[in-house]
Amino acid sequence: MKRYMLKKNFRGLKKGTQFYLIAESEFIGVKEYVLRTRDLTTRVAVNDRELSGNFLLLN
């Protein structure tokens, strides 16, 4: 499962918060990603631009 971390504050979430990528979908060229925090309490749906601009892929 891919893990991401916030680069900067985003939608009321603090910089450094870690997320799991739960789902990714594409409809007519628009990609959407669903991420959940590590404790699985918060769900965030973002598009491709928001993912690349605000999140950092962790290995």
TORFITI-246262 format. One record per atom (N, C-alpha, C, O): x, y, z; residue in three letters. Coordinates in steps of 0.2 Angstrom, whole numbers, plus 2048, in hexadecimal, padded with zeros to 3 digits. Layout:
REM residues N
XYZALA
...
//
This chain:
REM residues 59
8047FA800MET
800800800MET
805806800MET
809807804MET
80380B7FCLYS
8078117FBLYS
806816801LYS
800816803LYS
80B819804ARG
80A81E809ARG
80C824807ARG
811825803ARG
809829809TYR
80A830807TYR
80B83580ETYR
808833813TYR
80E83A80DMET
80F83F813MET
80D846810MET
80F84880AMET
80A84A814LEU
808851812LEU
80F855812LEU
812855817LEU
81085980DLYS
81585E80CLYS
814864810LYS
818867813LYS
80E866810LYS
80C86C813LYS
80486B816LYS
801867814LYS
80287081AASN
7FB87081CASN
7F686F817ASN
7F7873812ASN
7F186B817PHE
7EC86A812PHE
7E6868815PHE
7E5863818PHE
7E186C813ARG
7DA86B815ARG
7D986A81DARG
7D586581FARG
7DD86D821GLY
7DC86D828GLY
7E086782BGLY
7E0866831GLY
7E4864827LEU
7E985F829LEU
7F086182ALEU
7F2866826LEU
7F485F82FLYS
7FA862830LYS
80085F82BLYS
7FF859829LYS
80586382ALYS
80A861826LYS
80E85B82ALYS
80E85A830LYS
810855826GLY
813850829GLY
80E84A82AGLY
81084482CGLY
80784B82ATHR
80284682BTHR
803840825THR
80484281FTHR
80383A828GLN
804835823GLN
7FE831821GLN
7F9831825GLN
7FD82F81APHE
7F782C818PHE
7F9826814PHE
7FE825812PHE
7F4822813TYR
7F481C80FTYR
7F081D809TYR
7EA82080ATYR
7F281B803LEU
7EE81C7FDLEU
7E98167FDLEU
7EB8107FCLEU
7E38187FEILE
7DD8127FEILE
7DB8117F7ILE
7DA80B7F5ILE
7D98167F3ALA
7D68147ECALA
7D981A7E7ALA
7DA81F7E9ALA
7D98187E1GLU
7DA81C7DCGLU
7D681B7D6GLU
7D58157D4GLU
7D38207D3SER
7CE81F7CDSER
7CF8247C8SER
7D28297C9SER
7CD8227C2GLU
7CE8277BCGLU
7C78277B9GLU
7C58217B7GLU
7C482D7B7PHE
7BE82D7B3PHE
7BF8337AEPHE
7C08397B0PHE
7BF8317A8ILE
7C08367A3ILE
7C683A7A4ILE
7C68407A3ILE
7CC8377A5GLY
7D283B7A6GLY
7D383E7ACGLY
7D88417ADGLY
7CE83E7B1VAL
7CF8417B7VAL
7D183C7BDVAL
7CD8387BEVAL
7D783C7C0LYS
7D98387C5LYS
7D783A7CCLYS
7D78407CDLYS
7D48367D0GLU
7D38377D7GLU
7D68327DBGLU
7D682C7DAGLU
7D88347E1TYR
7DB8307E6TYR
7D88317ECTYR
7D68367EETYR
7D782B7F0VAL
7D482B7F7VAL
7DA8297FCVAL
7DC8247FBVAL
7DB82E800LEU
7E082C805LEU
7DD82C80CLEU
7D883080ELEU
7E0828811ARG
7DE828818ARG
7E482981CARG
7E982781AARG
7E382C822THR
7E882D826THR
7EA826829THR
7E7821829THR
7F082682CARG
7F382082FARG
7EE81D834ARG
7EE817834ARG
7EA821838ASP
7E681E83DASP
7DF81D83AASP
7DA81B83DASP
7DE81E833LEU
7D881C82FLEU
7D2820832LEU
7CC81E830LEU
7D3826835THR
7CD82A837THR
7CB82F832THR
7C5831832THR
7D083282ETHR
7CE837829THR
7CF835822THR
7D4832821THR
7CA83781EARG
7CB835817ARG
7CB83B813ARG
7C8840814ARG
7CF83B80EVAL
7D0841809VAL
7D083E802VAL
7D483A800VAL
7CC8427FEALA
7CC8407F7ALA
7CF8467F3ALA
7CD84C7F4ALA
7D48457EFVAL
7D884A7ECVAL
7D98487E4VAL
7D88427E2VAL
7DA84D7E0ASN
7DB84C7D9ASN
7E384B7D8ASN
7E784C7DDASN
7E584A7D2ASP
7EC8497D0ASP
7F084F7D2ASP
7F684E7D5ASP
7EE8557D1ARG
7F285B7D2ARG
7F385C7DAARG
7F885E7DCARG
7EE85B7DDGLU
7EE85C7E5GLU
7F38577E8GLU
7F68587ECGLU
7F38507E5LEU
7F784B7E8LEU
7FE84D7E7LEU
80284C7EBLEU
80084F7E0SER
8078507DFSER
8098577E2SER
80F8577E4SER
80585C7E3GLY
8078627E6GLY
8078627EEGLY
80B8667F1GLY
80385E7F1ASN
80385E7F9ASN
8058587FCASN
806858802ASN
8078527F8PHE
80984C7FCPHE
80F8497F9PHE
81184B7F3PHE
8138467FDLEU
8198437FCLEU
81983B7FDLEU
817839802LEU
81B8387F7LEU
81B8307F8LEU
82082E7FCLEU
8268307FCLEU
81E82A801LEU
823826806LEU
82481F803LEU
82081C801LEU
82B81D804ASN
82C816802ASN
82D812809ASN
82E80C808ASN
//
